[in-house]
Amino acid sequence: MYLSYVLGQTIKDPEGREFGKLVDLIASPGPHLPVVSAVVVRVSKRRTRDVAWHCINFDPEKERFSLAVPAEEVEEYEIGDQDLLLAYNILDKQIVDVHDYRVVRVNDVRLEPSGGRLYLVGVDASTRGLLRRMGLMHIFDKLAKITGIKLRSKVIAWHDVEAFERGVGRIKLRVSAKRLSALHPADIARIVNELDPDQRTDVIEDLDVQTAAEVLVEADPEVQASIVENLEEKLAADILEEMEPDEAADVLGDISEERREDILQEMEPEEAKEVKELLAYDDKTAGGLMTTEYVAISKDLTAQEAIERIRELEPDAETIYYIYVVDSAQHLVGVISLRDLIVAKPDQRVEEFMIDKVIHVHTDASVEEVVQALTDYNLLAVPVVDEENKIRGIITVDDALEEVLPEDWRRRVPRIWR
């Protein structure tokens, strides 16, 4: 049974006199599924009555409602904060289809009778549900016999759905946080991109900080900004701290200056400092693209000491495919590969086997220059230095490609180091 079949139905009293038109059903939380607890009947142009279920007769065979008591004995139902108006609160609202990783619109509501009661069992987000609600199914069924085209109902079980915000007139729907968290961050981001700002914020708030950070990275830039603008400042800071500094800087660069400063104040001093340094560079330069997460070691270390140092740095480093070598003043003087380090003799000094001619770019280099360096020398990352040849960061090939590829292609670039 579907809600669309009963909306507009004439409700009569036991004597067969018209009482009004059915315009909605009210469902209350039950042990397993919401149960219909009242029928909303329009009795005049400007008045409706919420008729308690015990004053209603329901014929499951004919799917017909009528009054079980005379009109003057009808008892009003008092709507609670946890109640749902099925037509008003659910129809046309957005829900998350966790199986297809997308946001869909509710076109109809599925109900099932059992033990003299009606239970809310699911929502129909299919085109068939929309045609049914518009009263066009009989026309389409005739066309289907001619064309052979069949439309199936897509009923999403109510167990897969719960409220964003409880309360009459304010409900928006989503899949439960537990089910959503089980998805890949890229799939959650695809869903978040389709939600309205309030819904996006609710989803992010329900995720753990690490997952929220991964989802934020995958979301569209304008969506990232919308989420961070609406989050509580401390939570926004916690999430940004979990992101790579360059990614956090990209997000903060797209929000208002006042909001940005408030969030930076909430971040840990060290993380905030790194992000502020990146925000100082133009977005379309090497400085704006680089991340400050990289591995650099002193040229004076032995191979064994370098390995021990890398063990300390690795958890916070975006990549250790290249290990950059610096002098005491942080000048870039060489580079070694992880393979070179492993096969070197334990007591051999790094400067003895490092490559001293390092391909690099300057902080003010253009995106095109960065891409040129990466492609010409087949690099996975390129170091960025300032005017004094001090290393300031690195740019990974995926970050560089995202800047030059069309928007539709950017999501297809694999994040090599995640």
Secondary structure per residue as TSV (DSSP state, phi and psi in degrees):
chain	resnum	aa	ss	phi	psi
A	1	M	-	360.0	138.2
A	2	Y	B	-118.4	147.9
A	3	L	H	-57.8	-38.3
A	4	S	H	-59.7	-26.5
A	5	Y	H	-71.3	-26.1
A	6	V	H	-106.5	-16.7
A	7	L	T	-62.2	132.7
A	8	G	T	89.3	-3.0
A	9	Q	-	-65.4	140.2
A	10	T	E	-78.7	128.1
A	11	I	E	-100.3	124.7
A	12	K	E	-113.9	155.3
A	13	D	-	-84.0	176.7
A	14	P	T	-59.3	-20.9
A	15	E	T	-90.1	-0.2
A	16	G	S	88.9	5.4
A	17	R	-	-83.0	143.6
A	18	E	E	-69.9	130.3
A	19	F	E	-101.4	-35.2
A	20	G	E	165.0	-168.8
A	21	K	E	-111.3	136.9
A	22	L	E	-73.7	120.5
A	23	V	E	-116.6	-11.3
A	24	D	E	-170.4	164.7
A	25	L	E	-123.5	143.2
A	26	I	E	-107.2	126.6
A	27	A	E	-114.5	141.4
A	28	S	E	-115.1	154.0
A	29	P	-	-59.1	137.9
A	30	G	-	-123.4	175.9
A	31	P	S	-58.6	-35.7
A	32	H	S	-121.6	-45.0
A	33	L	S	-137.4	154.4
A	34	P	-	-61.5	140.9
A	35	V	E	-117.1	139.4
A	36	V	E	-68.6	123.3
A	37	S	E	-115.1	-8.1
A	38	A	E	-163.4	159.2
A	39	V	E	-119.2	128.8
A	40	V	E	-91.4	120.5
A	41	V	E	-120.7	127.9
A	42	R	E	-84.3	113.3
A	43	V	E	-98.4	-14.5
A	44	S	E	-155.3	178.2
A	45	K	T	-59.5	-34.4
A	46	R	T	-117.6	9.3
A	47	R	E	-134.5	135.8
A	48	T	E	-123.6	158.3
A	49	R	E	-128.8	136.9
A	50	D	E	-95.7	100.4
A	51	V	E	-88.9	122.1
A	52	A	E	-59.7	147.2
A	53	W	G	-60.5	-34.5
A	54	H	G	-69.5	-8.5
A	55	C	G	-97.9	8.4
A	56	I	E	-118.0	139.8
A	57	N	E	-102.4	135.5
A	58	F	E	-128.5	125.3
A	59	D	E	-99.7	104.0
A	60	P	T	-66.3	-25.8
A	61	E	T	-70.2	-46.6
A	62	K	T	-92.7	-8.6
A	63	E	T	56.0	46.2
A	64	R	E	-117.8	142.5
A	65	F	E	-109.8	148.1
A	66	S	E	-156.0	167.0
A	67	L	E	-76.7	139.8
A	68	A	S	-93.1	-10.2
A	69	V	S	-134.6	160.9
A	70	P	-	-58.5	154.5
A	71	A	G	-56.1	-37.6
A	72	E	G	-72.4	-12.8
A	73	E	G	-102.9	3.9
A	74	V	-	-63.9	131.5
A	75	E	-	-99.9	134.9
A	76	E	B	-77.4	143.4
A	77	Y	-	-98.0	133.7
A	78	E	-	-94.4	115.2
A	79	I	-	-70.7	132.8
A	80	G	-	-99.3	168.5
A	81	D	T	-63.2	-25.7
A	82	Q	T	-93.0	-0.2
A	83	D	-	-80.1	155.2
A	84	L	E	-120.7	132.6
A	85	L	E	-90.4	110.6
A	86	L	I	-61.5	-41.4
A	87	A	I	-76.5	-48.6
A	88	Y	I	-70.3	-41.6
A	89	N	I	-89.4	-25.2
A	90	I	I	-111.7	-46.1
A	91	L	T	-58.1	135.4
A	92	D	T	73.0	2.0
A	93	K	-	-82.6	156.5
A	94	Q	E	-87.4	139.2
A	95	I	E	-132.8	162.1
A	96	V	E	-94.9	122.8
A	97	D	E	-88.6	101.9
A	98	V	T	-70.2	-20.0
A	99	H	T	-81.9	-36.3
A	100	D	T	-104.5	5.9
A	101	Y	T	54.1	51.0
A	102	R	E	-150.6	164.9
A	103	V	E	-97.5	131.4
A	104	V	E	-126.6	162.9
A	105	R	E	-101.4	139.3
A	106	V	-	-77.0	119.3
A	107	N	-	-101.0	-20.1
A	108	D	E	-159.9	166.5
A	109	V	E	-122.4	130.8
A	110	R	E	-94.0	130.3
A	111	L	E	-124.1	150.7
A	112	E	E	-135.4	130.6
A	113	P	E	-81.8	143.5
A	114	S	E	-162.5	126.4
A	115	G	T	59.4	35.1
A	116	G	T	79.8	6.2
A	117	R	E	-123.3	165.5
A	118	L	E	-113.5	134.1
A	119	Y	E	-119.0	142.6
A	120	L	E	-82.4	114.3
A	121	V	E	-110.2	-18.7
A	122	G	E	179.2	178.9
A	123	V	E	-127.0	145.5
A	124	D	E	-104.9	118.2
A	125	A	-	-108.6	17.6
A	126	S	S	-91.4	166.0
A	127	T	H	-63.8	-35.6
A	128	R	H	-59.5	-39.8
A	129	G	H	-62.0	-39.3
A	130	L	H	-67.2	-43.6
A	131	L	H	-63.5	-39.5
A	132	R	H	-61.1	-44.5
A	133	R	H	-66.3	-32.2
A	134	M	H	-83.9	-3.6
A	135	G	T	76.2	24.6
A	136	L	-	-108.7	5.3
A	137	M	H	-62.3	-37.2
A	138	H	H	-64.2	-35.8
A	139	I	H	-69.3	-45.0
A	140	F	H	-66.4	-37.0
A	141	D	H	-61.7	-36.6
A	142	K	H	-67.1	-41.3
A	143	L	H	-66.4	-34.9
A	144	A	H	-63.5	-35.6
A	145	K	H	-65.6	-31.3
A	146	I	H	-81.7	-44.0
A	147	T	H	-89.3	-22.6
A	148	G	-	82.1	3.7
A	149	I	-	-81.9	128.5
A	150	K	-	-119.2	135.8
A	151	L	-	-111.7	132.2
A	152	R	-	-106.8	147.3
A	153	S	-	-71.3	143.3
A	154	K	-	-117.6	90.8
A	155	V	E	-92.7	121.9
A	156	I	E	-96.7	120.8
A	157	A	E	-59.1	142.6
A	158	W	G	-62.3	-26.0
A	159	H	G	-63.0	-23.0
A	160	D	G	-89.1	3.6
A	161	V	-	-129.9	140.9
A	162	E	E	-148.1	172.1
A	163	A	E	-81.9	138.9
A	164	F	S	-68.7	-47.6
A	165	E	S	-142.7	112.5
A	166	R	-	-71.6	154.5
A	167	G	S	125.0	141.6
A	168	V	T	-59.6	129.7
A	169	G	T	81.8	-4.8
A	170	R	-	-122.5	8.5
A	171	I	-	-83.1	137.4
A	172	K	-	-130.9	149.0
A	173	L	E	-111.4	153.1
A	174	R	E	-156.7	165.7
A	175	V	-	-73.4	154.9
A	176	S	-	-62.6	152.4
A	177	A	H	-59.6	-37.0
A	178	K	H	-63.4	-44.5
A	179	R	H	-67.5	-39.2
A	180	L	H	-66.7	-40.3
A	181	S	H	-64.1	-22.8
A	182	A	T	-76.2	-13.6
A	183	L	S	-77.3	162.0
A	184	H	-	-67.8	142.7
A	185	P	H	-52.2	-35.7
A	186	A	H	-65.6	-35.5
A	187	D	H	-71.6	-39.1
A	188	I	H	-63.7	-41.0
A	189	A	H	-62.6	-38.4
A	190	R	H	-62.2	-38.0
A	191	I	H	-69.4	-46.6
A	192	V	H	-59.5	-36.6
A	193	N	H	-58.5	-27.9
A	194	E	H	-92.6	-8.7
A	195	L	S	-86.1	163.7
A	196	D	-	-80.0	165.3
A	197	P	H	-53.0	-43.5
A	198	D	H	-65.3	-40.3
A	199	Q	H	-66.3	-40.2
A	200	R	H	-58.7	-46.0
A	201	T	H	-61.1	-43.1
A	202	D	H	-61.1	-41.4
A	203	V	H	-63.2	-49.0
A	204	I	H	-62.2	-40.0
A	205	E	H	-64.6	-27.4
A	206	D	H	-81.2	-15.6
A	207	L	S	-87.6	156.3
A	208	D	-	-69.2	160.7
A	209	V	H	-59.8	-42.3
A	210	Q	H	-65.0	-45.3
A	211	T	H	-64.9	-40.4
A	212	A	H	-59.0	-40.6
A	213	A	H	-64.5	-41.9
A	214	E	H	-66.0	-37.6
A	215	V	H	-67.6	-42.9
A	216	L	H	-60.4	-39.4
A	217	V	H	-60.8	-37.7
A	218	E	H	-83.3	-15.1
A	219	A	S	-74.3	161.0
A	220	D	-	-64.1	148.1
A	221	P	H	-53.3	-43.9
A	222	E	H	-68.2	-29.8
A	223	V	H	-72.1	-40.5
A	224	Q	H	-54.9	-48.9
A	225	A	H	-63.0	-41.7
A	226	S	H	-61.2	-43.1
A	227	I	H	-64.6	-49.2
A	228	V	H	-65.7	-34.6
A	229	E	H	-63.3	-31.5
A	230	N	H	-97.1	-14.8
A	231	L	S	-74.2	153.2
A	232	E	-	-61.8	140.9
A	233	E	H	-57.2	-42.1
A	234	K	H	-65.0	-42.6
A	235	L	H	-65.7	-41.7
A	236	A	H	-59.3	-42.5
A	237	A	H	-64.3	-43.1
A	238	D	H	-60.8	-42.2
A	239	I	H	-67.4	-44.0
A	240	L	H	-64.9	-31.5
A	241	E	H	-66.4	-26.5
A	242	E	H	-78.6	-15.6
A	243	M	S	-88.1	161.7
A	244	E	-	-62.9	145.1
A	245	P	H	-54.2	-39.9
A	246	D	H	-66.4	-36.2
A	247	E	H	-71.5	-39.2
A	248	A	H	-63.6	-40.3
A	249	A	H	-65.3	-38.3
A	250	D	H	-61.1	-43.2
A	251	V	H	-66.8	-48.6
A	252	L	H	-64.5	-28.6
A	253	G	T	-69.0	-15.0
A	254	D	T	-101.0	2.9
A	255	I	S	-111.0	173.1
A	256	S	-	-63.2	149.4
A	257	E	H	-61.2	-41.3
A	258	E	H	-62.9	-45.0
A	259	R	H	-65.4	-39.4
A	260	R	H	-60.5	-45.2
A	261	E	H	-65.8	-37.8
A	262	D	H	-63.6	-41.2
A	263	I	H	-70.6	-41.0
A	264	L	H	-61.2	-33.6
A	265	Q	H	-63.7	-30.8
A	266	E	H	-83.5	-17.4
A	267	M	S	-77.0	157.3
A	268	E	-	-60.7	140.3
A	269	P	H	-51.4	-42.7
A	270	E	H	-66.6	-46.0
A	271	E	H	-64.5	-41.2
A	272	A	H	-63.1	-39.2
A	273	K	H	-62.7	-44.7
A	274	E	H	-61.8	-43.4
A	275	V	H	-66.4	-41.8
A	276	K	H	-61.4	-38.8
A	277	E	H	-61.5	-40.2
A	278	L	H	-72.0	-34.4
A	279	L	H	-65.6	-20.4
A	280	A	T	-72.9	-17.4
A	281	Y	S	-93.7	152.3
A	282	D	-	-66.6	140.6
A	283	D	T	-57.3	-33.0
A	284	K	T	-96.2	23.7
A	285	T	B	-119.5	168.3
A	286	A	H	-58.7	-38.3
A	287	G	H	-61.4	-36.9
A	288	G	H	-75.1	-23.2
A	289	L	H	-90.6	-24.9
A	290	M	-	-73.5	158.7
A	291	T	B	-112.0	148.6
A	292	T	S	-92.0	6.6
A	293	E	-	-91.0	103.1
A	294	Y	-	-154.9	169.3
A	295	V	-	-107.3	122.7
A	296	A	E	-131.8	137.4
A	297	I	E	-130.0	160.8
A	298	S	E	-77.1	143.1
A	299	K	T	-66.8	-16.8
A	300	D	T	-87.1	-6.8
A	301	L	S	-74.3	153.8
A	302	T	B	-84.3	168.1
A	303	A	H	-58.5	-42.6
A	304	Q	H	-65.7	-41.8
A	305	E	H	-65.4	-35.6
A	306	A	H	-65.2	-42.2
A	307	I	H	-61.4	-42.3
A	308	E	H	-64.9	-37.5
A	309	R	H	-65.6	-40.2
A	310	I	H	-66.0	-35.7
A	311	R	H	-59.7	-32.9
A	312	E	H	-75.1	-37.3
A	313	L	H	-87.0	-28.2
A	314	E	G	-51.3	-44.7
A	315	P	G	-57.3	-27.9
A	316	D	G	-101.3	5.8
A	317	A	-	-100.5	138.3
A	318	E	S	-71.0	-34.4
A	319	T	-	-153.5	146.1
A	320	I	-	-122.8	21.9
A	321	Y	S	-63.9	-36.3
A	322	Y	E	-118.2	137.1
A	323	I	E	-116.2	116.2
A	324	Y	E	-88.3	144.8
A	325	V	E	-112.2	131.4
A	326	V	E	-128.6	160.7
A	327	D	-	-92.9	-171.4
A	328	S	T	-64.3	-21.5
A	329	A	T	-98.7	12.1
A	330	Q	-	70.6	17.6
A	331	H	B	-71.6	138.3
A	332	L	E	-74.4	117.3
A	333	V	E	-120.9	-9.5
A	334	G	E	-175.1	177.4
A	335	V	E	-149.1	144.5
A	336	I	E	-134.6	156.8
A	337	S	E	-93.6	162.4
A	338	L	H	-62.6	-35.9
A	339	R	H	-63.0	-45.8
A	340	D	H	-58.3	-38.7
A	341	L	H	-68.7	-40.1
A	342	I	H	-68.1	-39.2
A	343	V	H	-84.9	-11.5
A	344	A	S	-68.5	153.4
A	345	K	-	-66.5	140.6
A	346	P	T	-53.5	-35.1
A	347	D	T	-96.0	6.1
A	348	Q	S	-77.6	134.0
A	349	R	B	-74.4	143.5
A	350	V	H	-57.5	-40.5
A	351	E	H	-65.8	-13.8
A	352	E	H	-80.4	-24.5
A	353	F	H	-125.0	7.3
A	354	M	S	-76.8	158.8
A	355	I	B	-89.7	120.6
A	356	D	-	-91.6	-9.9
A	357	K	S	-100.0	95.2
A	358	V	-	-97.8	124.7
A	359	I	-	-69.3	126.6
A	360	H	-	-148.9	170.5
A	361	V	E	-130.7	159.8
A	362	H	E	-92.8	160.9
A	363	T	T	-58.8	-27.4
A	364	D	T	-96.2	10.0
A	365	A	-	-66.3	147.9
A	366	S	B	-77.6	165.8
A	367	V	H	-59.4	-40.6
A	368	E	H	-61.7	-39.2
A	369	E	H	-66.9	-37.6
A	370	V	H	-64.4	-48.2
A	371	V	H	-61.8	-39.6
A	372	Q	H	-60.4	-43.9
A	373	A	H	-65.1	-42.0
A	374	L	H	-64.9	-43.5
A	375	T	H	-77.9	-39.5
A	376	D	H	-62.3	-36.3
A	377	Y	T	-109.1	9.2
A	378	N	T	52.9	51.0
A	379	L	-	-97.6	150.6
A	380	L	S	-87.9	-21.8
A	381	A	E	-157.8	153.5
A	382	V	E	-130.0	134.7
A	383	P	E	-75.8	151.3
A	384	V	E	-115.2	128.5
A	385	V	E	-121.9	158.7
A	386	D	-	-92.6	-170.1
A	387	E	T	-65.9	-17.7
A	388	E	T	-98.1	9.7
A	389	N	-	66.3	26.9
A	390	K	B	-90.8	135.2
A	391	I	E	-71.7	130.9
A	392	R	E	-113.5	-18.8
A	393	G	E	172.0	-172.8
A	394	I	E	-135.2	159.0
A	395	I	E	-120.6	122.5
A	396	T	E	-85.2	156.7
A	397	V	H	-63.8	-34.4
A	398	D	H	-68.4	-38.5
A	399	D	H	-65.4	-38.2
A	400	A	H	-67.8	-43.1
A	401	L	H	-64.8	-35.3
A	402	E	H	-60.9	-27.2
A	403	E	H	-78.1	-25.3
A	404	V	H	-106.2	-17.4
A	405	L	S	-79.7	152.2
A	406	P	-	-60.0	155.5
A	407	E	H	-52.9	-42.9
A	408	D	H	-65.3	-23.5
A	409	W	H	-91.4	-17.7
A	410	R	H	-61.1	-36.9
A	411	R	T	-67.8	-17.0
A	412	R	T	-86.6	-11.4
A	413	V	S	-75.0	120.5
A	414	P	-	-67.8	142.4
A	415	R	-	-88.3	97.1
A	416	I	T	-57.3	-36.4
A	417	W	T	-105.1	21.4
A	418	R	-	-121.1	360.0
